[in-house]
Amino acid sequence: MQTILGAGGGAGTEITRELSNYTKDIRVVSRNPKKANESDQLMKADLTDPKQLDNAVKGSDIVYVTIAFEYKLKAWRELWPMFMNNLIASCSGHKSKIVFIDNVYMYDPKYLSNMTEETPMNPVSEKGKVRATVAKMLMDAVEKNKIEAIIARAPDFYGPGVTGSMLYQTVYLNLLKNKNPQWLGKLDVLHSFIYSEDIGKSVTLLGNTNDAYNQVWHLPTTNQKLTNRQWIELMMNAMNKQKKIKTMPDWMINVFGIFVPILKELQDVGYQFKQDYFFNSSKFNKRFNFTATIPEKAVKEIVS
């Protein structure tokens, strides 16, 4: 039995779909679970409740953690450490392996131009401090032989159905309305994105590879080094819309943040869009001989 906790988002759906290549015993758990495969077993649960979480984990050989709490600092501080503590306890008790989908918020900003699995953790944002805490909790449990686990780390997502990304919210949707695309941060700095289908393929491959456990892996991204401007131009070309790209200065973000709360929350990690941000996934690519989806192809699939 392989279980997805928090299934339903862009990553969770792709992981669920790809798992059908490894097993037909798939349990999909969330507040409103939906099938990605005909044989999926659905379980409705509030995963912040320790008893419901334990019931979701029970009987699982592997547990994939794709849960996303409300994107607010208060919620993160309250829920993430509690959830991780309960998850470790449940998986330890049921002898279930953990594959935890993580981000890069905990990394030292001085090293964002070439992030690897060895990049130092030194978060400057409050959300980053939360992510560093839960990652440490998980790896401490691994070192104490309480559990077997993988931290599968990824940069910003993009792909069909991934509606939370900046490429979708301020570029694709604006172009769809024949408006100018907008961007938070600088246009001519590098930025890495990971295609949602590549997340599904790589995470399930890691989860079903015994010697991949008890370490951190960077999920596969393209080796092409594209700037924010180039990503936006790819979207405009795919949609056959040539518009002027507008950037949002900090004062504008403060104003719009009153009406669009996500912008206010993004300011905490806004430094990531103001400097080179390259996610190095060579460890994974070499180990599994994996080639990430070419950005031009991925953007065309999103648009179509």
N, C-alpha and C positions, 0 to 999 in steps of 0.2 A: 504494500500500500504506500503510495506517495501522495502527500497532502500539500495543498497550496493554501496558506493562510493569507487572507486579504485579497483573494482572487477577484478579478473583475476590471482592474486597471489595465493600462497598456502592457506593462510587463507581465502581470499575472495571467492575462488572457493568452499571451504568446507562450508562456511557460506551460500552461495547462494544455494548450494545443500540441506543443512539441513532445510533451510527456507521453502522448499516445504512441510514440515510436519506441517506447521502452516498457510500458505496462498498460494494462487496461484497468488496473485498480487505482483509480485517481479520485481523491476526495477534494472537493472544492468548497472552501469555507469562507464565508463573509456574512455581512448583515443581509445582503440580497444576492446570494450566489446564483450564477447562471452557467449553463453547460457550454463548454467549448468543443467537447467531443460527446457523441451520443451516449457512451457508457459512463460518463462522469457521475459520481455520487455527490449530491448536493447536501450541504449541512449549513443551516442558518445559525449564526452565533455572534455574540458580542465578545470579541477577543480581548477586551479589557477586563473581562470577568475571569478570574483564575479558574473557576470550575468549568466554565464553558470552553476555555482555552485547553484545559487538560483533557476534556472530552474530545476535542477536535484532534489533539495529538495522539490520543490512545489508539494503538494498533498501527501506527505509521512507522514505516522503515525510514523514510526521508520526509522532512518537513521543509518546504520552501517558504520563506518569509518575504512577502511582497506587500504587507500591510502599509498603508499610508495614513497617518493621523492628520487631523486638521492642520493646515500649514500656518500655524500660529505658535509663537514662542512659548506662550503659557501652556498650550496643549502639549507641546513637545516635552517641556520640562516635567510635566506631571505624568504623562503617559508612557514615554519611551523607556525610562529606567525601570518602571514598574512592570511593563510588558516583558522586557528582556529578562528580568529576574524570574518572572513566572514561566517564561518560555524555557529557560535553562532548567528550571526545576522539573517541569513536565517532561521535557525531552530526555533528561537524565533518568527520570523514573521509568519511562517507557522504552528506554534504549533506542530512541529515535535520533537520527542524524539531522543536523541543521544546515540549510543553505540560506544564508542571510544576504539579501540584496541591499547593498550599501551605496552611499554617494561619496563625494570627495570633500565635503564641508570641513572635515577635521584636519586636512592637510595644511602645512605651513605655506602661506601665500608666496613666500620667496621661491618656492619650487614648482609653481604651477606651470611653468613653461615646458616641463618634461616630467610629468608625474609617473612614478612607477610604484610597485608594491612596497618599495623601501623608502618612499618619501616620508619625511618626518611628520608626525602629528603635532601640530601646534596651532590649533584653531584660534582665529581672531574674532569670529562671529559667535553670537550666543547659540545659534542653532548648531554651529560646528562643535561647540563644547558639549552639547547634548549627544551628538553623533559620536564624538570621541569617547564619551563615557560608556555608551552601550557597546561600541566595538571592543573596548577594553574589557568590559564585563564578559563578553563572549569568549575572547581569546584567553582570558584568565581561567575560565571554566575548562577550556581545552587543555591548558597547561597543567591543570589539576586533575586531568583525566576524568572529568565529570561527563563530558560529551565529546562527540566528534562533530566538527563543524567546518564550514567554508564561509569566508567572507568574499562575496562576489561584488566587486566595486565597479561602479559605472559613472560616467559623466552625465550630462543632460540627455534626456530621451527625445527622440522624434520618430514619427511613424504614423501610419493610418490609425486613427482612433486615439492617438496620444494628444489630448486636448489641453494638457497643462503646460506644454512647452512654450517658450517665447516665440519659437518659429511658427507655432500655430496661432497663438493668441494675438500677437502684434504684427505678424507678417502675413500669414496665410489668410486670416479672417479679414484683415484690412484690404488686402488685394481682392478678395472675394467681393467686397463691397465697393470695389473700384477706388479705394482710398490709398494714400501713401503708406507704405510699411513704416513702422516705428521700431526703435531699438533702445534698449537700456544699456548704457555704457558706450565704449568706443567701437567704431566700425572696422578699423584697420589693425586689429589685434587678432591673433589666432584663437580659435575656439573649437573644441572637440564635441561632437554629438555621437550618440550611439543609436543605431536603428533598432526599433522595437523587435523586429523579427530576429535580428542577431542576438538579442537578449534571450529570447526563447530558446534558440538553438544552443547557445553557449552555456546557459545556466543548467539546462537539463543534461548536457554532456558532462559538465562538472559533477553534478549530483550523482550521476551513474558511473563515475570513475573513482574507484576506491582509493587510489593513491593521490587523489586531488585534495583530500580532506586535511584539516588542521593547518590551513595556510590561507593567505589572502591571494586572490586572483583579480586582475584587471580584465574586465570583459572586453571582447574585441571591437575595436573601432578602426576606421580607415587610417591608413598611413599618410593619406593626403593631408597636408597642412593647409586648411582653409581659414580665411579671416571671417569675421562676422558679416562683413560686406559681401564676400563671395557666397556665403550660405544664402543670404537674402537674394542675391542675383540669380542663384540657381532656382529659387522659388519663383521669382519673377519670370524667368525664361520658361519654366515649365508651365506657367499659367498664361504665358504670352501677354504679360502686362509689364510695361516699363514705366516705373514711377520714381519719384524722388524719395530717397531714403531719409527719414527724419530720426534724429536721436533725441532722447528725453533727458534734459539736464536734471540735476538733483532737485532743484526748486519745483520743477514741473511734476516730478515723481511725488513730492510732498503734497502738492495740490491734488493730483489725481488719486493719490492714495486714500483720500477721504472717501472717494466714490468707488475706487477699485482696490479693496483691501490687499489683494495679492501683491500689488506694486509696493505698498508700504512694507510688507513682510519681506519682499525680495531685497530691500535696501540692506538688510542685515548681511546678505551674501553678495551684494552688488559689486564688490571688488573683483569677483570672478569674471565680470564682463568688461573690466577696464584694463586688463593686462593679458599677455599671452597665456593661453590655457590649453595645453596639449596633453592628452591622455595617452600614455604609452602602454600598449597592450601586447608588446612583443613576447612576453613570457607565455601568454595564452596562445598567441598565433603560432609560435614555434613548437610548443608542446603538442598542439592538436592540428597543426598544419591548416589553420583556419584563415580564410580570407573574408574580411568584412565586406558588406554590401557597399558598392560604389555610390557615393553621394548623389550623383546625377540620376542613377537608376532609382534610388530610394525616394528622392524628391518627386520624380515622375509618378511613382506608385502612390504616393500620398495624394497628389493632385488628381490622379485618375480614380 
